[in-house]
Each structure stands twice: as structure tokens, then as C-alpha cells.
């Protein structure tokens, strides 16, 4: 719904303060874009989690292979 030029919008003081707290700093114009490069840092917890996952998959494959060998020898 559009407001006509004769109508005014009513905004409570709390929301007005909230919007004012998120105002842009005066040194940045809205048309200027700043490029921010996010460098992905190596997180030791993430590496440990990935290593645990790889080791779990490898152990499941190993147990499967050993089980297959066991049944192959057993059914001869």
C-alpha cells in the first residue's frame, strides 16, 4: 500500500532509535562498494573432525574387506 503525499507514516520512538543505530558511517557513500576478501583459515577442530570421519570410513571399509575374506575362506 502506497502512502499518498498528504498522509504521514507513524513510527514509534523505539523503532526509530533502532533504525538510527544502524545508520551508515558518514565516510561511506551508499554507491561505493568495498571489496572484502574472506580468507578461509584452517580450523584445527575442523581438520580433526575431517580426519575422524576419514578414519571411520576407512575402518568400515577395512572391516568389510576382512569380513568378505573371512566368509570367502569359510565357504570354501
Secondary structure by P-SEA (a helix, b strand, c coil): ccccccbbbbbcaaaaaaaaaacccccccccbbbbbbbbbcccaaaaaaaaaaaaaaaaaaaaaaaaaaaaaaaac
